[in-house]
Amino acid sequence: MNKKRMASAISGGIFIVSLGVLLITGWWWPGIMLALGLSGGAELIFRGKIMGGIATLAFFCGIPIAIAVAQRIDIPWTAVGGLFLIGAGVISLVKVFFLRED
């Protein structure tokens, strides 16, 4: 089995196990973010992209931490989350339409 297929199989297995844990615990949000980070980070690490895998895992692990902190300090998560998503979308669109390399 080549390295790419093996990494994809490992990533899929980790994601399915993570979904099973979420089903048992009922911690769907933000637990799904952790499941995505674990599977995506593992795939990158097994493909040899260690720093990218660690960064992916750190980013997706940071989401549940940020939510927990926001809930403790009484920040309206829907407003912050909505503004974050709007900003991320605008940045993505700017990159596609204005910062293209021809």
N, C-alpha and C positions, 0 to 999 in steps of 0.2 A: 504494500500500500504506500503510495507516495505521500510526501510530507503534507501537501495541501489537503488531500482527502482525509488524512489522519487528523489534522488540526480541525477540519470541519466536523468530523465524527465526534471528537472530544468535546468541541463546543456544543454540538447538539445534545450530547449526553448530559453535559453540565446544565444546559438550559432546561431539559426535561426534568432532571432531579430538582432543580430550583423551583419549577412549576409545581412539582409534587409537594415540596416543603410549603410553598405558598398556599396550596389547596388545604393542607393540614392546619396551618396556622391561621389562615384567613387574612394575612397581612398583605393584601394585593397592592395597595398603594401606600408607600413608595417601594414596597418589596419587589415589584416587577422591574424597577430600575436597577436594583441590586442584581437580579437574575440576568438582566441584559449585560450589565457590566462584567459579571463573572464569566459569562459565556463568550462575550466579545474579547475580553482581555485574555482569556485562556487561548482562544484561537490565534490571536496575534503573537502571544508568547511561544506557542508551539510552532508557529511559522518562522520563528527566529527574530521577530520584531519585539524585543523585550521592553524597550522604553515605551513604545506605542501601546503595548499591552498593559503596562503598569499605569500609564497615563489614562487609558480607557477605564481601567478598574477604579482608579482614584476618582475620576470624574463621576462615574455612576455610583460610587459609594458616597460621594459628597452630597448627592441629591437627598438621600434619606436623612443625612446628618443636618443639612441645611433646613429641611422641613421640620425636623425635631426642634432645632433652635428657634425657627420662626414661630412654632406653636408655643414654645415656652415664653417668648418675649412678646407675644400677642401682636404679631405682624399679620395683617390680612393676606393670607397666602394666595387667595385667588387674584388679588390685584398684583402682587409681586410676580406670581407665576405667569399671569397673562402678559404683563409688561416684558418679562424675560422672553417669552415665546414670540411676541411681536418683534422685539429687538433682534432675536436670532433669525427670524424670517426676513427682516429687512436687510440684515447683513448678508444673508445668503443671496438675496435678489441683487443686491449691489455688486457682489462678487461676480455673479453670472452676467449681468448686463453691462457693467462699467469697468470691471477689472479683468476682462478676458485678454488672453494672449492669442493673437492671431497667427 
